């Protein structure tokens, strides 16, 4: 956090005599190399921020709190000070400020939705107990991360549910139809703007799979879509489509009789549609009369150390589970031995045969044939590349790779440029580039088309600066909170994360550039492994004209009943 200017009761009262509304901005810097901690100035407010909110909310009839943060923070202060409005603007890049003003003045109706569950307390997240251990970490919560945990085990601990976000208008949702054809599921819904302001609404489809022998969360996101801008009284019909096979569970113990397989257990697959995970109502169901094996795979990285993992246990009530614990299946194969046995055989070095890389593209030779010309030194140099600020590519970028030596260039291997991201291009040489919204903001749009439009622009900027790949987009599991380099709280393979994260890659490729998925794995040790626990890299604001559409998808969490009258003044 940045140190705030002290605002005592006298100053707040003086300001309230001159204005009928106050805006309080709470900010957090963020960067790689460090996750958050449950400390003041990080996940928690500082004493000075508490004083600021207390004095301002007491003096003003209308107080708006704007959270300029990379991730969710503790929200207990909302109950203590009761501001009239709270707006998460995340870190919106260079246009974030303009977009925030548009929302606060009513020029734009906010349409964002939470990609995280905000719990009452950080201790309510099951990951907290094992977060940041300097030696070892146990992912005891297993698949029950975020809303999957809370909707299954701890509904009463949720302050703001996954998918939640307010609007200046009101929408009415009606399920028109539900169908199942084979494993294809389709829900049809009608969304009507029944309020007095134009706006957009996000419709979300959730699945409750049968518990079976493996155990399942009571809700998991299956699909989502967003309306167009609806004027008051306007209606739009939306389709939500998904495949049952997307929700097959991996049996790592063999309890279903199909070890190392993805299976759909028999029973009812009930789907719910709504505007957030908590308000979603039943839309229909699909029933399987017997277990189906969707995919057979091979055990690889099972744990080697014993610990217990979470599994739901139900009594008569089926709307919430009791936490039960089972032993994690341990590894039964020799992974090192398998790698040695299955490792490809090394090709014989043939020396320079006169072949160029273009000959592979033209179909004259195979890639395997081409590679026989490269010596061990060539291969090492090609894969290792060169580090930050290589003079062989665009100045100030993260790396050069490919044809970084004269020997490699002789074979027609081009040199390629890699730039840091994920929120825009980093060039440490004074060259300006667009500062883009961070990953959490992108996820909270629930709008793949909007993200595609943004990254089409980013792809053109990469091409303009002769950069071949961007270290982005950022994506991670938000166990409880996360930093600027991450996107959606979901498990990596679920709907929201991949629908948002794959768009930059697909879009940027159109401009002959590419992306490198910036994926943080086992990030719980970042905090404890760094010697400097206060390390933070502030985001940069560069003033260049750009569209502010993406960051208009901001998300109000608290708006009082009389708030529309306030912003219209």
C-alpha positions in Angstrom: 0.0 0.0 0.0 0.9 3.7 -0.3 0.9 5.8 2.8 -2.3 7.9 3.0 -2.7 11.5 3.8 -4.1 11.7 7.4 -7.8 12.8 7.4 -9.0 13.5 10.9 -12.6 14.2 12.0 -12.2 18.0 11.6 -10.9 17.8 8.0 -13.6 15.3 7.1 -16.3 17.5 8.5 -14.9 20.6 6.8 -15.0 18.7 3.4 -18.5 17.5 4.1 -19.6 21.1 4.4 -18.5 21.8 0.9 -19.6 18.5 -0.9 -22.5 16.1 -0.7 -20.5 13.0 -1.6 -17.0 11.7 -0.9 -14.8 9.3 -2.9 -12.2 7.3 -1.0 -9.7 5.4 -3.0 -7.9 2.4 -1.4 -4.9 1.2 -3.5 -2.5 -1.7 -3.5 0.6 -2.1 -5.7 1.4 -5.5 -7.0 4.0 -7.5 -8.9 5.6 -10.8 -9.4 7.9 -12.5 -6.9 5.5 -12.1 -4.0 1.9 -13.0 -3.1 -0.2 -11.2 -0.6 -0.2 -11.8 3.1 -2.8 -11.5 5.8 -1.2 -8.3 7.1 -2.0 -4.6 7.2 -1.3 -2.9 4.0 -1.7 -6.1 2.0 -4.9 -8.1 2.4 -5.9 -6.1 5.4 -6.4 -2.3 5.7 -3.8 -0.3 7.6 -4.7 1.7 10.7 -4.5 4.9 8.7 -6.9 3.5 6.1 -9.3 2.5 8.9 -9.2 6.0 10.3 -9.8 7.5 6.8 -12.9 5.4 6.2 -14.3 5.9 9.7 -14.0 9.7 9.6 -15.2 10.2 6.0 -18.2 7.8 6.3 -19.2 9.5 9.6 -19.0 13.0 8.1 -20.5 12.4 4.7 -24.1 11.3 3.9 -22.8 9.6 0.7 -19.4 7.9 0.6 -18.1 5.9 -2.4 -15.1 3.6 -1.8 -13.1 2.8 -4.9 -10.7 -0.2 -4.6 -7.8 0.2 -7.0 -6.3 -3.2 -6.3 -5.0 -6.3 -8.2 -7.0 -8.8 -6.1 -9.7 -9.0 -3.5 -9.0 -7.6 0.0 -10.6 -8.0 3.4 -14.1 -6.5 3.3 -15.2 -6.5 7.0 -14.9 -2.7 7.1 -18.0 -2.4 4.9 -20.1 -3.5 7.9 -18.2 -1.3 10.3 -18.4 2.0 8.3 -21.3 1.3 5.9 -20.3 3.3 2.9 -23.1 3.9 0.3 -21.2 2.3 -2.6 -18.1 0.1 -3.1 -16.5 -0.3 -6.5 -13.7 -2.8 -7.3 -11.9 -1.2 -10.3 -9.0 -3.6 -10.0 -5.9 -2.3 -11.9 -7.3 -1.0 -15.1 -4.2 0.1 -17.0 -3.8 3.5 -18.5 -7.6 4.0 -19.2 -8.7 2.7 -15.8 -9.1 6.2 -14.3 -11.3 7.5 -17.1 -13.5 4.3 -17.0 -13.9 4.7 -13.2 -15.1 8.3 -13.7 -17.6 7.1 -16.4 -19.1 4.6 -14.0 -19.2 6.9 -11.0 -20.9 9.7 -13.0 -23.5 7.3 -14.5 -22.2 7.7 -18.1 -21.5 3.9 -18.1 -23.5 1.3 -16.3 -21.0 -1.2 -14.6 -21.4 -4.8 -15.8 -18.6 -6.7 -14.1 -19.0 -9.9 -12.0 -16.7 -11.4 -9.3 -14.3 -14.0 -10.5 -13.6 -14.7 -6.8 -15.6 -15.5 -3.7 -15.2 -12.9 -1.1 -15.5 -14.6 2.3 -16.2 -12.9 5.7 -12.6 -13.6 6.9 -9.4 -14.9 5.3 -9.4 -17.8 7.8 -12.6 -19.0 6.1 -10.6 -20.0 3.0 -9.5 -23.6 3.3 -6.1 -22.8 1.7 -5.1 -20.3 4.4 -3.9 -23.0 6.9 -1.3 -24.3 4.5 -0.4 -21.1 2.7 3.3 -19.9 2.5 5.0 -22.7 4.5 8.8 -22.3 3.9 9.4 -26.1 3.6 6.3 -27.8 2.2 2.7 -27.1 1.2 -0.3 -29.4 1.3 -3.2 -28.8 -1.0 -5.7 -30.4 1.4 -8.7 -28.6 -0.1 -8.2 -30.7 -3.3 -10.8 -29.6 -6.0 -12.8 -27.5 -3.4 -11.3 -24.1 -4.3 -13.2 -20.8 -4.1 -16.9 -21.1 -4.7 -16.7 -24.9 -5.0 -15.7 -25.0 -1.4 -18.1 -22.4 -0.1 -21.2 -23.6 -1.9 -20.4 -27.2 -0.7 -19.2 -26.7 2.8 -19.6 -23.1 4.0 -22.4 -21.1 2.4 -22.8 -19.1 5.6 -19.2 -17.8 5.4 -19.7 -15.9 2.1 -20.0 -12.1 2.0 -20.1 -11.7 -1.8 -20.6 -14.8 -3.9 -18.8 -15.8 -7.1 -20.4 -14.2 -10.2 -21.9 -11.3 -8.1 -22.0 -7.7 -9.2 -24.5 -4.9 -9.0 -25.8 -2.6 -11.7 -27.6 0.8 -11.9 -30.6 -1.1 -13.3 -32.4 -4.3 -12.6 -32.8 -7.4 -14.7 -35.3 -10.2 -14.7 -34.3 -13.7 -15.8 -36.6 -16.4 -17.0 -35.7 -20.0 -18.1 -37.4 -20.7 -21.4 -36.1 -24.2 -22.2 -33.7 -26.9 -21.4 -32.6 -29.8 -23.6 -30.1 -32.7 -23.6 -29.0 -34.5 -26.7 -26.5 -37.1 -26.0 -23.9 -35.3 -23.9 -24.8 -31.9 -25.3 -26.7 -29.6 -22.9 -28.5 -26.4 -23.9 -30.4 -24.0 -21.7 -32.4 -21.1 -23.2 -33.1 -18.0 -21.0 -34.7 -14.6 -21.4 -33.2 -11.6 -19.8 -35.3 -8.4 -19.5 -34.1 -5.0 -18.3 -36.9 -4.0 -15.8 -35.1 -1.0 -14.5 -34.7 2.6 -15.7 -31.1 2.6 -17.0 -29.5 0.8 -20.0 -27.1 -2.0 -19.1 -25.8 -5.5 -19.6 -26.3 -8.6 -17.6 -24.3 -11.8 -17.4 -26.1 -15.2 -17.3 -24.3 -18.1 -15.7 -25.0 -21.8 -15.8 -23.9 -24.0 -13.0 -23.8 -27.8 -12.5 -24.5 -30.0 -9.5 -23.0 -33.4 -10.4 -24.0 -36.6 -8.5 -21.7 -37.2 -5.6 -21.0 -40.8 -6.6 -17.9 -42.5 -5.1 -15.5 -39.7 -5.9 -17.4 -36.7 -4.4 -18.1 -33.4 -6.2 -18.7 -29.8 -5.4 -22.3 -28.8 -5.2 -21.8 -26.1 -7.9 -19.3 -25.7 -10.7 -19.5 -23.1 -13.5 -20.6 -24.8 -16.8 -21.2 -21.8 -19.1 -21.8 -18.1 -19.2 -22.9 -15.5 -21.7 -23.6 -11.8 -21.7 -26.4 -9.7 -23.1 -26.0 -6.8 -25.4 -26.7 -3.3 -24.1 -30.4 -3.5 -23.1 -32.5 -0.4 -22.8 -35.2 -0.2 -20.2 -37.9 -2.7 -21.1 -35.8 -4.5 -23.7 -35.4 -8.3 -23.7 -32.8 -10.7 -25.1 -32.9 -14.5 -25.4 -29.6 -16.2 -24.6 -28.3 -19.7 -25.2 -26.0 -21.5 -22.7 -24.4 -24.6 -24.1 -22.0 -27.1 -22.6 -21.0 -30.8 -22.8 -21.4 -33.2 -19.9 -18.0 -34.8 -20.8 -16.3 -31.5 -19.7 -17.2 -32.4 -16.1 -15.8 -35.9 -15.9 -13.9 -36.6 -12.7 -10.4 -38.1 -12.5 -10.3 -41.3 -10.5 -6.8 -41.4 -9.0 -7.6 -44.3 -6.5 -9.6 -46.7 -8.6 -12.7 -46.4 -6.3 -15.0 -46.4 -9.3 -13.3 -49.4 -10.8 -11.6 -47.2 -13.4 -8.3 -46.1 -12.0 -6.5 -43.3 -13.9 -9.6 -42.5 -15.9 -11.9 -39.5 -16.3 -15.4 -40.8 -15.6 -19.0 -39.5 -15.4 -20.6 -41.3 -12.5 -24.2 -42.4 -12.8 -27.0 -40.1 -11.4 -28.7 -36.8 -12.0 -26.6 -33.9 -13.4 -28.7 -30.8 -12.3 -28.1 -27.5 -14.0 -28.8 -24.1 -12.5 -29.0 -20.7 -14.3 -28.8 -17.2 -12.8 -26.7 -14.1 -12.4 -24.4 -15.5 -9.7 -23.7 -18.8 -8.1 -25.9 -18.2 -5.1 -29.0 -16.9 -7.0 -28.9 -19.5 -9.8 -32.2 -21.5 -10.0 -32.7 -25.0 -11.4 -33.0 -25.0 -15.1 -33.1 -28.8 -15.9 -31.2 -32.0 -15.5 -29.5 -34.8 -17.4 -29.5 -38.4 -16.1 -27.0 -41.1 -16.6 -28.0 -44.6 -15.7 -24.5 -46.0 -15.6 -20.9 -44.8 -15.3 -19.2 -43.6 -18.4 -15.5 -43.6 -19.0 -14.7 -40.4 -20.9 -10.9 -40.8 -21.1 -8.3 -43.3 -20.1 -4.9 -41.8 -19.1 -1.8 -42.9 -17.2 -0.8 -42.0 -13.6 2.1 -39.5 -13.6 2.5 -37.1 -10.7 0.7 -38.6 -7.8 2.0 -37.5 -4.3 4.8 -39.3 -2.6 4.1 -38.0 0.8 1.0 -39.0 2.9 -1.6 -36.4 3.7 -5.4 -36.2 3.8 -7.6 -34.3 1.4 -11.1 -32.8 1.7 -14.2 -34.8 0.7 -17.9 -34.0 1.3 -20.0 -36.1 3.5 -23.8 -35.7 3.6 -26.4 -36.6 6.2 -30.1 -36.2 5.4 -29.7 -32.6 4.2 -28.3 -32.4 0.7 -27.8 -28.6 0.3 -24.5 -28.6 2.3 -21.8 -31.1 3.2 -19.8 -31.8 6.3 -16.0 -31.8 5.8 -14.7 -35.3 5.7 -11.1 -36.4 5.1 -9.6 -39.2 3.1 -6.0 -40.4 2.5 -4.5 -39.1 -0.8 -3.6 -42.0 -3.1 0.2 -42.2 -3.4 2.4 -42.8 -6.4 2.5 -46.3 -7.6 4.9 -45.9 -10.5 8.6 -45.1 -10.9 8.4 -41.8 -12.7 12.1 -41.5 -13.3 12.3 -45.0 -14.8 9.3 -44.2 -17.1 11.0 -41.1 -18.3 14.2 -42.9 -19.2 12.3 -45.7 -21.0 10.0 -43.3 -23.0 12.6 -40.6 -23.7 13.0 -40.2 -27.5 16.2 -41.6 -28.9 18.8 -39.1 -29.8 19.3 -38.5 -33.5 22.8 -38.9 -35.0 24.5 -35.6 -35.7 24.9 -35.4 -39.5 26.5 -32.0 -39.9 25.6 -29.3 -42.4 23.6 -30.9 -45.2 22.7 -27.5 -46.8 19.1 -27.6 -45.5 17.4 -24.5 -44.4 14.4 -24.2 -42.0 12.3 -22.9 -44.9 12.8 -26.4 -46.5 10.8 -27.9 -43.7 7.9 -25.4 -44.3 8.1 -26.2 -48.0 7.8 -29.9 -47.3 11.2 -30.8 -48.8 12.5 -32.4 -45.6 11.1 -33.2 -42.2 11.8 -31.3 -39.0 13.6 -34.3 -37.6 15.9 -34.3 -40.7 16.6 -30.6 -40.3 17.6 -31.0 -36.6 20.3 -33.6 -37.4 22.4 -30.7 -38.8 22.5 -28.9 -35.4 25.3 -29.6 -33.0 24.8 -29.9 -29.2 26.0 -26.3 -28.9 23.5 -25.1 -31.5 20.7 -26.8 -29.7 21.7 -25.4 -26.3 22.0 -21.8 -27.7 18.6 -22.1 -29.5 16.7 -23.2 -26.4 18.5 -21.1 -23.9 18.4 -17.9 -25.9 19.5 -14.6 -24.4 18.1 -12.8 -21.4 16.8 -9.4 -20.6 17.6 -6.5 -22.9 19.4 -8.5 -25.6 20.7 -6.1 -28.3 19.7 -8.6 -31.0 16.0 -7.9 -30.7 13.7 -5.0 -29.7 15.5 -3.0 -27.0 14.4 -3.5 -23.4 12.4 -6.7 -23.9 12.6 -9.9 -21.9 14.5 -12.3 -24.1 15.8 -13.4 -27.5 15.5 -16.9 -28.7 15.9 -19.0 -31.8 18.6 -17.9 -34.1 20.8 -16.1 -31.6 24.1 -17.2 -33.0 25.7 -17.0 -36.4 25.7 -20.7 -36.7 21.9 -20.9 -36.2 21.3 -18.0 -38.6 23.3 -20.0 -41.2 20.5 -22.6 -41.1 17.8 -20.0 -41.7 16.6 -20.0 -38.1 15.2 -16.5 -37.4 15.8 -14.7 -34.1 12.6 -14.1 -32.1 11.8 -11.5 -29.5 9.9 -12.2 -26.2 8.4 -9.4 -24.1 7.3 -9.4 -20.5 3.6 -9.0 -19.8 1.0 -9.9 -18.9 -0.6 -6.4 -18.7 0.9 -5.0 -21.9 4.4 -4.8 -23.3 7.4 -4.1 -21.1 10.3 -2.4 -22.9 13.0 -1.1 -20.4 14.4 1.4 -22.8 12.0 4.3 -22.7 9.8 3.1 -25.5 6.1 3.6 -24.6 3.5 0.9 -24.8 -0.1 0.5 -23.8 -0.7 -0.4 -20.1 -3.5 -3.0 -20.2 -6.0 -4.1 -17.5 -4.7 -6.8 -15.2 -5.9 -10.4 -15.4 -8.4 -10.2 -12.6 -10.2 -7.4 -14.3 -10.3 -9.3 -17.6 -11.8 -12.3 -15.9 -14.4 -10.2 -14.1 -15.8 -8.9 -17.5 -17.2 -12.4 -18.2 -16.9 -11.1 -21.8 -14.7 -13.0 -24.2 -15.6 -10.8 -27.1 -14.5 -7.7 -25.3 -11.2 -9.3 -24.3 -10.7 -10.4 -27.9 -11.1 -6.9 -29.1 -8.5 -5.7 -26.6 -5.9 -8.3 -27.6 -6.5 -7.7 -31.3 -5.1 -4.3 -30.5 -2.3 -5.8 -28.4 -1.4 -8.1 -31.2 -1.0 -5.1 -33.6 1.2 -3.4 -31.0 3.4 -6.5 -30.7 3.8 -6.5 -34.4 4.6 -2.8 -34.6 7.4 -3.3 -32.0 8.7 -6.4 -33.7 7.9 -8.7 -30.8 7.1 -12.3 -31.5 5.6 -13.5 -28.2 4.2 -11.9 -25.1 4.7 -13.5 -21.6 1.0 -13.5 -21.0 -1.9 -13.8 -20.4 -1.7 -14.2 -16.6 -3.7 -17.0 -15.1 -3.8 -18.7 -11.8 -5.9 -20.4 -9.2 -7.1 -17.8 -6.6 -7.1 -19.9 -3.5 -7.8 -16.8 -1.4 -6.2 -13.8 -3.1 -3.6 -13.1 -5.7 -1.3 -10.6 -7.3 -1.3 -8.6 -10.6 0.0 -11.4 -12.8 -3.1 -13.6 -12.3 -6.6 -13.9 -13.7 -9.4 -16.1 -12.7 -9.9 -17.8 -9.4 -11.1 -21.0 -11.1 -9.1 -24.2 -11.5 -7.1 -23.9 -14.7 -9.3 -26.1 -16.9 -12.7 -24.6 -16.1 -14.9 -22.4 -18.1 -14.1 -18.8 -17.0 -10.3 -19.1 -16.8 -9.7 -20.7 -20.2 -12.4 -18.8 -22.1 -10.8 -15.6 -21.0 -7.1 -16.7 -21.1 -7.2 -18.5 -24.5 -8.6 -15.4 -26.3 -5.3 -13.4 -26.2 -3.5 -16.3 -27.8 -6.0 -16.9 -30.5 -6.3 -13.2 -31.3 -2.6 -12.2 -31.2 -1.8 -15.1 -33.5 -3.8 -13.3 -36.2 -1.0 -10.7 -36.3 1.7 -13.4 -36.6 2.7 -12.9 -33.0 2.0 -15.2 -30.1 1.5 -15.6 -26.4 3.2 -17.5 -23.6 0.8 -18.6 -20.9 2.1 -16.9 -17.8 1.0 -19.6 -15.3 1.9 -19.6 -11.7 2.1 -23.1 -10.3 2.4 -23.9 -6.7 2.5 -20.2 -5.9 1.9 -20.6 -2.2 5.7 -20.7 -1.7 6.5 -17.4 -3.4 5.8 -15.4 -0.3 8.1 -17.5 1.9 10.9 -18.0 -0.6 11.7 -14.3 -1.1 14.1 -12.6 1.3 12.4 -9.2 0.9 8.8 -9.6 2.0 7.9 -6.1 1.0 8.9 -6.4 -2.6 6.3 -4.9 -4.9 6.4 -3.5 -8.4 4.0 -0.6 -8.9 2.0 -0.5 -12.1 2.8 2.2 -14.7 0.4 4.7 -16.0 1.3 5.9 -19.5 -0.9 8.5 -21.1 -1.6 7.3 -24.7 -5.1 7.5 -26.2 -6.8 4.1 -26.2 -10.2 2.6 -25.9 -11.6 2.5 -22.4 -14.3 0.0 -23.2 -12.7 -2.9 -21.5 -12.3 -1.2 -18.1 -15.9 0.0 -18.1 -16.7 -3.5 -16.9 -16.1 -2.4 -13.3 -17.9 -4.0 -10.4 -19.9 -2.4 -7.7 -20.4 -4.6 -4.6 -22.3 -2.1 -2.4 -24.8 0.5 -3.6 -27.5 1.9 -1.4 -31.1 2.2 -2.4 -30.9 5.9 -3.0 -27.6 5.7 -4.9 -29.1 6.3 -8.4 -30.3 9.7 -7.2 -26.8 10.5 -5.9 -24.9 9.8 -9.2 -27.5 11.7 -11.2 -26.9 14.9 -9.3 
